[in-house]
Amino acid sequence: MELTAFFDKFLADTVNLNQSKLDTLSEKMNVIDSFFKNNNTIKKHYIGLLPQGSYGQKTIIKPPKDKDFDVDILLSLQPISGWQPEDYVVNVHTEFMKDGNYKKITELNPRCATIYYSGDFHIDIVPFLRIDGRQYITNKDDNRLEETNPIGYSEWLMSKNTTANNYLIKAIRLTKYLRDIKENFSVKSILLNTLIGNCIADKEVFSEFKNLPTAFLTAFTRLNAFLQSSPNMPTVKNPTLSSEDFNRHWDQKKYSNFREKIKLYYDKTKDAYSEGSKPESIKKWQAVFGDEFPSDVEGDEKAKVFSALSSKSRPWGN
């Protein structure tokens, strides 16, 4: 069964990051923004902060117990005369280290300065430059600019989400939860987002994305079909920058395991969705997502009707 109301509750209560965490994150972002606006070294070149990754793309989920979550923030700067690529990360880290509020919680990494907040979450501050119409991040270890297109990638994913009746992002959250709770396959979020996003056509049939459980099954069906047709690790390109691929995050062994586990959970998902008995369907969905998937939802019938009406009112992709 679809159990739409159960999925809505599961997403809201278990999968989604708490609103209080999002509020705290927003507050920290404002503080960091003020830091750069008032920093003597940076302020003349500072353009702004651009949320990226799971935070910017709204695919962020509640982390597993006792683990923090990471947030990617682009530090948009004008190119600074006299600075080599390695200087951007190093000098940003140095400025944080001069400030007593950040000295003990900041770490230098190849592409970012990372700020840790009490084991709750950490923010990766990634210097970001636009030069001659192209976008770059900096790598201190290799002292080079790395071309990328994070803004275009986010726009691509949001466009796919619109085409999928605004259920793609939620389906990605569910898949990330499955990865994190099962801990029996490994795939970086950028790979996962791209693989699932590639399953969405330029135009879609409403019935395939009429609600969240249906959209989840549709995405898993297509993802599994692609993986089973590709026993060897495919090259996963950045859909907005053909010169970049994301395979540096993977190898054949990890891919083969991912392929096997997606087939396993696709079979379980299809079985749970097709099950005609509500109690049995709940048990089968719990076999997919674990015991946190709700066994009961108050006002279930009313919730399902409301969810169906809400879905029809959402903007549809062209």
Secondary structure, DSSP 8 states (H G I E B T S, - for coil): ---HHHHHHHIIIIIB--HHHHHHHHHHHHHHHHHHHT-TTTGGGEEEEEEEHHHHTT--B---TT--EEEEEEEEE---TT--HHHHHHHHHHHHHTSTTTTTTEEE-SS-EEEEETTTEEEEEEEEEEETTEEEEEETTTTEEEEE-HHHHHHHHHHHHHHTTT-HHHHHHHHHHHHHHH-S----HHHHHHHHHTTS-SS--GGGGSSHHHHHHHHHHHHHHHHHT--S----EETTEEEEESGGG--HHHHHHHHHHHHHHHHHHHHHHH--SHHHHHHHHHHHH-TTS-S--TTHHHHHHHHHHHHHHS----
